[in-house]
Amino acid sequence: METINQTNLVKSLLILTDFSQSAKNAANYAMNLAIRIKADLVLFNAYSIPDVGYNSWTTRTDGNLSKESVDKLGEETIRLQDLISNNPRTFVPKCGFLSMEGGIADNVNEILEDRKDLIMVIMGGGKGNGREDMLFGLEITEILINVKCPTLIIPNCQYPEF
């Protein structure tokens, strides 16, 4: 049996993003929390490949969706690193990202199994395509039911700096 020395393990926060304003708000909150608790950040985006049927043409391929996800994650990482560099705190969290095809809860569970440094999942709430969905929407419900990790849902509003 192998044991992990928990005292040397750097903590990380997993930030779920769909690149919406709500997700950016959650990432900003996570960045401030990471600075306070001395944790690193990992942005995550799950993308789905549409089932177009046998005779249908699609304009997007697996590679296009993957590249788009990685490109947007790179842009969001740069945005957070710029915010971090403007913060006068002494601890500077590292910021990385992951992109995977498939369902969000299954992917998050797989990431949590692989990465023992992740201590919390953070995501935005109240997207709902212009209307408020019951229980914050399907993605949030799926995460809350299926992911066995502390999860913080950041409401789509301004929060005080801490």
Protein Blocks (a to p, Z undefined) as FASTA:
>chain_A
ZZddfklpccddddddehiaklmmmmmmmmmmmmmnopadddddddddddebjmlccfbd
fklmmmmmmmmmmmmmmmmmmmmmmpcbfbdcdddddddedjfklmmmmmmmmmmmbgbd
cddehklnopacehhiaklmmmmmmpccdddddddbddddZZ
